[in-house]
Amino acid sequence: MANLRFWLLVEFMILANLAFAGAALFYWAKPMAQRYNAWTIRFRERHPQISKPPTPETTSQNYKTLVVAFRVTGVILFAEAVYFFVHAIQRIHR
């Protein structure tokens, strides 16, 4: 029984980290989108033969799209961790 409890604890730790990662991704979506957008702009300015530098309109649209994508991904990770955590708790023998 001790081995089962150990793996249950490992599962709890993994799910807690997954929930934390989802919450962090949701919370820091705007700064991450800003940094990623700045990085891609610098890359495109250095290598215009690969992709032309974006216009201000497309830069704004890219920022908004990335914020939404990061937040949706964060919510999915958090919800998945909570869902599997509840199912893991139900497997505990009393």
Chimera marker file (.cmm) of the C-alpha trace (Angstrom):
<marker_set name="trace">
<marker id="1" x="0.000" y="0.000" z="0.000" r="1" g="1" b="0" radius="0.5"/>
<marker id="2" x="2.913" y="2.328" z="0.644" r="1" g="1" b="0" radius="0.5"/>
<marker id="3" x="3.946" y="2.170" z="-3.007" r="1" g="1" b="0" radius="0.5"/>
<marker id="4" x="0.461" y="3.257" z="-4.103" r="1" g="1" b="0" radius="0.5"/>
<marker id="5" x="0.539" y="6.192" z="-1.708" r="1" g="1" b="0" radius="0.5"/>
<marker id="6" x="3.920" y="7.238" z="-3.082" r="1" g="1" b="0" radius="0.5"/>
<marker id="7" x="2.639" y="7.302" z="-6.671" r="1" g="1" b="0" radius="0.5"/>
<marker id="8" x="-0.483" y="9.153" z="-5.555" r="1" g="1" b="0" radius="0.5"/>
<marker id="9" x="1.750" y="11.787" z="-3.984" r="1" g="1" b="0" radius="0.5"/>
<marker id="10" x="3.774" y="12.007" z="-7.207" r="1" g="1" b="0" radius="0.5"/>
<marker id="11" x="0.548" y="12.451" z="-9.152" r="1" g="1" b="0" radius="0.5"/>
<marker id="12" x="-0.588" y="15.218" z="-6.781" r="1" g="1" b="0" radius="0.5"/>
<marker id="13" x="2.726" y="17.038" z="-7.200" r="1" g="1" b="0" radius="0.5"/>
<marker id="14" x="2.589" y="16.815" z="-10.999" r="1" g="1" b="0" radius="0.5"/>
<marker id="15" x="-0.998" y="18.059" z="-11.063" r="1" g="1" b="0" radius="0.5"/>
<marker id="16" x="-0.173" y="20.895" z="-8.664" r="1" g="1" b="0" radius="0.5"/>
<marker id="17" x="2.660" y="21.982" z="-10.951" r="1" g="1" b="0" radius="0.5"/>
<marker id="18" x="0.375" y="21.742" z="-13.972" r="1" g="1" b="0" radius="0.5"/>
<marker id="19" x="-2.237" y="23.914" z="-12.234" r="1" g="1" b="0" radius="0.5"/>
<marker id="20" x="0.448" y="26.421" z="-11.250" r="1" g="1" b="0" radius="0.5"/>
<marker id="21" x="1.749" y="26.545" z="-14.829" r="1" g="1" b="0" radius="0.5"/>
<marker id="22" x="-1.764" y="27.171" z="-16.138" r="1" g="1" b="0" radius="0.5"/>
<marker id="23" x="-2.389" y="29.948" z="-13.618" r="1" g="1" b="0" radius="0.5"/>
<marker id="24" x="0.991" y="31.530" z="-14.377" r="1" g="1" b="0" radius="0.5"/>
<marker id="25" x="0.358" y="31.374" z="-18.112" r="1" g="1" b="0" radius="0.5"/>
<marker id="26" x="-3.003" y="33.067" z="-17.619" r="1" g="1" b="0" radius="0.5"/>
<marker id="27" x="-1.578" y="35.720" z="-15.271" r="1" g="1" b="0" radius="0.5"/>
<marker id="28" x="1.502" y="36.594" z="-17.354" r="1" g="1" b="0" radius="0.5"/>
<marker id="29" x="-0.185" y="36.374" z="-20.769" r="1" g="1" b="0" radius="0.5"/>
<marker id="30" x="0.230" y="40.078" z="-21.601" r="1" g="1" b="0" radius="0.5"/>
<marker id="31" x="3.946" y="40.420" z="-20.756" r="1" g="1" b="0" radius="0.5"/>
<marker id="32" x="4.726" y="37.149" z="-22.531" r="1" g="1" b="0" radius="0.5"/>
<marker id="33" x="2.813" y="38.250" z="-25.626" r="1" g="1" b="0" radius="0.5"/>
<marker id="34" x="4.627" y="41.599" z="-25.569" r="1" g="1" b="0" radius="0.5"/>
<marker id="35" x="8.047" y="39.974" z="-25.336" r="1" g="1" b="0" radius="0.5"/>
<marker id="36" x="7.270" y="37.401" z="-27.994" r="1" g="1" b="0" radius="0.5"/>
<marker id="37" x="5.964" y="40.108" z="-30.317" r="1" g="1" b="0" radius="0.5"/>
<marker id="38" x="9.091" y="42.213" z="-29.764" r="1" g="1" b="0" radius="0.5"/>
<marker id="39" x="11.290" y="39.186" z="-30.441" r="1" g="1" b="0" radius="0.5"/>
<marker id="40" x="9.523" y="38.369" z="-33.709" r="1" g="1" b="0" radius="0.5"/>
<marker id="41" x="9.709" y="41.990" z="-34.847" r="1" g="1" b="0" radius="0.5"/>
<marker id="42" x="13.466" y="42.058" z="-34.204" r="1" g="1" b="0" radius="0.5"/>
<marker id="43" x="13.868" y="38.764" z="-36.040" r="1" g="1" b="0" radius="0.5"/>
<marker id="44" x="11.874" y="39.983" z="-39.021" r="1" g="1" b="0" radius="0.5"/>
<marker id="45" x="13.832" y="43.238" z="-39.184" r="1" g="1" b="0" radius="0.5"/>
<marker id="46" x="17.129" y="41.330" z="-39.158" r="1" g="1" b="0" radius="0.5"/>
<marker id="47" x="15.967" y="38.811" z="-41.746" r="1" g="1" b="0" radius="0.5"/>
<marker id="48" x="13.615" y="40.575" z="-44.176" r="1" g="1" b="0" radius="0.5"/>
<marker id="49" x="14.256" y="37.908" z="-46.826" r="1" g="1" b="0" radius="0.5"/>
<marker id="50" x="12.384" y="35.347" z="-44.668" r="1" g="1" b="0" radius="0.5"/>
<marker id="51" x="9.439" y="37.508" z="-43.680" r="1" g="1" b="0" radius="0.5"/>
<marker id="52" x="8.814" y="41.212" z="-44.070" r="1" g="1" b="0" radius="0.5"/>
<marker id="53" x="8.494" y="43.334" z="-40.914" r="1" g="1" b="0" radius="0.5"/>
<marker id="54" x="4.903" y="43.661" z="-39.714" r="1" g="1" b="0" radius="0.5"/>
<marker id="55" x="2.807" y="46.816" z="-39.927" r="1" g="1" b="0" radius="0.5"/>
<marker id="56" x="1.558" y="48.440" z="-36.705" r="1" g="1" b="0" radius="0.5"/>
<marker id="57" x="-1.917" y="47.039" z="-37.357" r="1" g="1" b="0" radius="0.5"/>
<marker id="58" x="-0.698" y="43.476" z="-37.675" r="1" g="1" b="0" radius="0.5"/>
<marker id="59" x="1.547" y="43.929" z="-34.641" r="1" g="1" b="0" radius="0.5"/>
<marker id="60" x="-1.471" y="44.942" z="-32.580" r="1" g="1" b="0" radius="0.5"/>
<marker id="61" x="-3.504" y="42.042" z="-33.915" r="1" g="1" b="0" radius="0.5"/>
<marker id="62" x="-0.661" y="39.583" z="-33.214" r="1" g="1" b="0" radius="0.5"/>
<marker id="63" x="-0.439" y="40.862" z="-29.630" r="1" g="1" b="0" radius="0.5"/>
<marker id="64" x="-4.164" y="40.413" z="-29.016" r="1" g="1" b="0" radius="0.5"/>
<marker id="65" x="-4.168" y="36.974" z="-30.588" r="1" g="1" b="0" radius="0.5"/>
<marker id="66" x="-1.242" y="35.814" z="-28.466" r="1" g="1" b="0" radius="0.5"/>
<marker id="67" x="-2.820" y="37.124" z="-25.267" r="1" g="1" b="0" radius="0.5"/>
<marker id="68" x="-5.990" y="35.172" z="-26.004" r="1" g="1" b="0" radius="0.5"/>
<marker id="69" x="-4.020" y="32.057" z="-26.957" r="1" g="1" b="0" radius="0.5"/>
<marker id="70" x="-1.901" y="32.178" z="-23.782" r="1" g="1" b="0" radius="0.5"/>
<marker id="71" x="-4.954" y="32.728" z="-21.576" r="1" g="1" b="0" radius="0.5"/>
<marker id="72" x="-6.972" y="29.945" z="-23.205" r="1" g="1" b="0" radius="0.5"/>
<marker id="73" x="-4.023" y="27.573" z="-22.857" r="1" g="1" b="0" radius="0.5"/>
<marker id="74" x="-3.615" y="28.577" z="-19.204" r="1" g="1" b="0" radius="0.5"/>
<marker id="75" x="-7.292" y="27.977" z="-18.457" r="1" g="1" b="0" radius="0.5"/>
<marker id="76" x="-7.193" y="24.576" z="-20.185" r="1" g="1" b="0" radius="0.5"/>
<marker id="77" x="-4.107" y="23.508" z="-18.214" r="1" g="1" b="0" radius="0.5"/>
<marker id="78" x="-5.612" y="24.674" z="-14.924" r="1" g="1" b="0" radius="0.5"/>
<marker id="79" x="-8.986" y="23.024" z="-15.574" r="1" g="1" b="0" radius="0.5"/>
<marker id="80" x="-7.307" y="19.783" z="-16.634" r="1" g="1" b="0" radius="0.5"/>
<marker id="81" x="-5.216" y="19.706" z="-13.467" r="1" g="1" b="0" radius="0.5"/>
<marker id="82" x="-8.235" y="20.337" z="-11.241" r="1" g="1" b="0" radius="0.5"/>
<marker id="83" x="-10.270" y="17.675" z="-13.052" r="1" g="1" b="0" radius="0.5"/>
<marker id="84" x="-7.584" y="15.015" z="-12.707" r="1" g="1" b="0" radius="0.5"/>
<marker id="85" x="-6.871" y="16.069" z="-9.112" r="1" g="1" b="0" radius="0.5"/>
<marker id="86" x="-10.519" y="15.473" z="-8.179" r="1" g="1" b="0" radius="0.5"/>
<marker id="87" x="-10.398" y="12.048" z="-9.800" r="1" g="1" b="0" radius="0.5"/>
<marker id="88" x="-7.155" y="11.243" z="-7.985" r="1" g="1" b="0" radius="0.5"/>
<marker id="89" x="-8.731" y="12.180" z="-4.655" r="1" g="1" b="0" radius="0.5"/>
<marker id="90" x="-11.654" y="9.858" z="-5.365" r="1" g="1" b="0" radius="0.5"/>
<marker id="91" x="-9.227" y="6.945" z="-5.755" r="1" g="1" b="0" radius="0.5"/>
<marker id="92" x="-7.957" y="7.281" z="-2.173" r="1" g="1" b="0" radius="0.5"/>
<marker id="93" x="-9.102" y="4.328" z="-0.096" r="1" g="1" b="0" radius="0.5"/>
<marker id="94" x="-10.487" y="5.321" z="3.263" r="1" g="1" b="0" radius="0.5"/>
<link id1="1" id2="2" r="1" g="1" b="0" radius="0.2"/>
<link id1="2" id2="3" r="1" g="1" b="0" radius="0.2"/>
<link id1="3" id2="4" r="1" g="1" b="0" radius="0.2"/>
<link id1="4" id2="5" r="1" g="1" b="0" radius="0.2"/>
<link id1="5" id2="6" r="1" g="1" b="0" radius="0.2"/>
<link id1="6" id2="7" r="1" g="1" b="0" radius="0.2"/>
<link id1="7" id2="8" r="1" g="1" b="0" radius="0.2"/>
<link id1="8" id2="9" r="1" g="1" b="0" radius="0.2"/>
<link id1="9" id2="10" r="1" g="1" b="0" radius="0.2"/>
<link id1="10" id2="11" r="1" g="1" b="0" radius="0.2"/>
<link id1="11" id2="12" r="1" g="1" b="0" radius="0.2"/>
<link id1="12" id2="13" r="1" g="1" b="0" radius="0.2"/>
<link id1="13" id2="14" r="1" g="1" b="0" radius="0.2"/>
<link id1="14" id2="15" r="1" g="1" b="0" radius="0.2"/>
<link id1="15" id2="16" r="1" g="1" b="0" radius="0.2"/>
<link id1="16" id2="17" r="1" g="1" b="0" radius="0.2"/>
<link id1="17" id2="18" r="1" g="1" b="0" radius="0.2"/>
<link id1="18" id2="19" r="1" g="1" b="0" radius="0.2"/>
<link id1="19" id2="20" r="1" g="1" b="0" radius="0.2"/>
<link id1="20" id2="21" r="1" g="1" b="0" radius="0.2"/>
<link id1="21" id2="22" r="1" g="1" b="0" radius="0.2"/>
<link id1="22" id2="23" r="1" g="1" b="0" radius="0.2"/>
<link id1="23" id2="24" r="1" g="1" b="0" radius="0.2"/>
<link id1="24" id2="25" r="1" g="1" b="0" radius="0.2"/>
<link id1="25" id2="26" r="1" g="1" b="0" radius="0.2"/>
<link id1="26" id2="27" r="1" g="1" b="0" radius="0.2"/>
<link id1="27" id2="28" r="1" g="1" b="0" radius="0.2"/>
<link id1="28" id2="29" r="1" g="1" b="0" radius="0.2"/>
<link id1="29" id2="30" r="1" g="1" b="0" radius="0.2"/>
<link id1="30" id2="31" r="1" g="1" b="0" radius="0.2"/>
<link id1="31" id2="32" r="1" g="1" b="0" radius="0.2"/>
<link id1="32" id2="33" r="1" g="1" b="0" radius="0.2"/>
<link id1="33" id2="34" r="1" g="1" b="0" radius="0.2"/>
<link id1="34" id2="35" r="1" g="1" b="0" radius="0.2"/>
<link id1="35" id2="36" r="1" g="1" b="0" radius="0.2"/>
<link id1="36" id2="37" r="1" g="1" b="0" radius="0.2"/>
<link id1="37" id2="38" r="1" g="1" b="0" radius="0.2"/>
<link id1="38" id2="39" r="1" g="1" b="0" radius="0.2"/>
<link id1="39" id2="40" r="1" g="1" b="0" radius="0.2"/>
<link id1="40" id2="41" r="1" g="1" b="0" radius="0.2"/>
<link id1="41" id2="42" r="1" g="1" b="0" radius="0.2"/>
<link id1="42" id2="43" r="1" g="1" b="0" radius="0.2"/>
<link id1="43" id2="44" r="1" g="1" b="0" radius="0.2"/>
<link id1="44" id2="45" r="1" g="1" b="0" radius="0.2"/>
<link id1="45" id2="46" r="1" g="1" b="0" radius="0.2"/>
<link id1="46" id2="47" r="1" g="1" b="0" radius="0.2"/>
<link id1="47" id2="48" r="1" g="1" b="0" radius="0.2"/>
<link id1="48" id2="49" r="1" g="1" b="0" radius="0.2"/>
<link id1="49" id2="50" r="1" g="1" b="0" radius="0.2"/>
<link id1="50" id2="51" r="1" g="1" b="0" radius="0.2"/>
<link id1="51" id2="52" r="1" g="1" b="0" radius="0.2"/>
<link id1="52" id2="53" r="1" g="1" b="0" radius="0.2"/>
<link id1="53" id2="54" r="1" g="1" b="0" radius="0.2"/>
<link id1="54" id2="55" r="1" g="1" b="0" radius="0.2"/>
<link id1="55" id2="56" r="1" g="1" b="0" radius="0.2"/>
<link id1="56" id2="57" r="1" g="1" b="0" radius="0.2"/>
<link id1="57" id2="58" r="1" g="1" b="0" radius="0.2"/>
<link id1="58" id2="59" r="1" g="1" b="0" radius="0.2"/>
<link id1="59" id2="60" r="1" g="1" b="0" radius="0.2"/>
<link id1="60" id2="61" r="1" g="1" b="0" radius="0.2"/>
<link id1="61" id2="62" r="1" g="1" b="0" radius="0.2"/>
<link id1="62" id2="63" r="1" g="1" b="0" radius="0.2"/>
<link id1="63" id2="64" r="1" g="1" b="0" radius="0.2"/>
<link id1="64" id2="65" r="1" g="1" b="0" radius="0.2"/>
<link id1="65" id2="66" r="1" g="1" b="0" radius="0.2"/>
<link id1="66" id2="67" r="1" g="1" b="0" radius="0.2"/>
<link id1="67" id2="68" r="1" g="1" b="0" radius="0.2"/>
<link id1="68" id2="69" r="1" g="1" b="0" radius="0.2"/>
<link id1="69" id2="70" r="1" g="1" b="0" radius="0.2"/>
<link id1="70" id2="71" r="1" g="1" b="0" radius="0.2"/>
<link id1="71" id2="72" r="1" g="1" b="0" radius="0.2"/>
<link id1="72" id2="73" r="1" g="1" b="0" radius="0.2"/>
<link id1="73" id2="74" r="1" g="1" b="0" radius="0.2"/>
<link id1="74" id2="75" r="1" g="1" b="0" radius="0.2"/>
<link id1="75" id2="76" r="1" g="1" b="0" radius="0.2"/>
<link id1="76" id2="77" r="1" g="1" b="0" radius="0.2"/>
<link id1="77" id2="78" r="1" g="1" b="0" radius="0.2"/>
<link id1="78" id2="79" r="1" g="1" b="0" radius="0.2"/>
<link id1="79" id2="80" r="1" g="1" b="0" radius="0.2"/>
<link id1="80" id2="81" r="1" g="1" b="0" radius="0.2"/>
<link id1="81" id2="82" r="1" g="1" b="0" radius="0.2"/>
<link id1="82" id2="83" r="1" g="1" b="0" radius="0.2"/>
<link id1="83" id2="84" r="1" g="1" b="0" radius="0.2"/>
<link id1="84" id2="85" r="1" g="1" b="0" radius="0.2"/>
<link id1="85" id2="86" r="1" g="1" b="0" radius="0.2"/>
<link id1="86" id2="87" r="1" g="1" b="0" radius="0.2"/>
<link id1="87" id2="88" r="1" g="1" b="0" radius="0.2"/>
<link id1="88" id2="89" r="1" g="1" b="0" radius="0.2"/>
<link id1="89" id2="90" r="1" g="1" b="0" radius="0.2"/>
<link id1="90" id2="91" r="1" g="1" b="0" radius="0.2"/>
<link id1="91" id2="92" r="1" g="1" b="0" radius="0.2"/>
<link id1="92" id2="93" r="1" g="1" b="0" radius="0.2"/>
<link id1="93" id2="94" r="1" g="1" b="0" radius="0.2"/>
</marker_set>
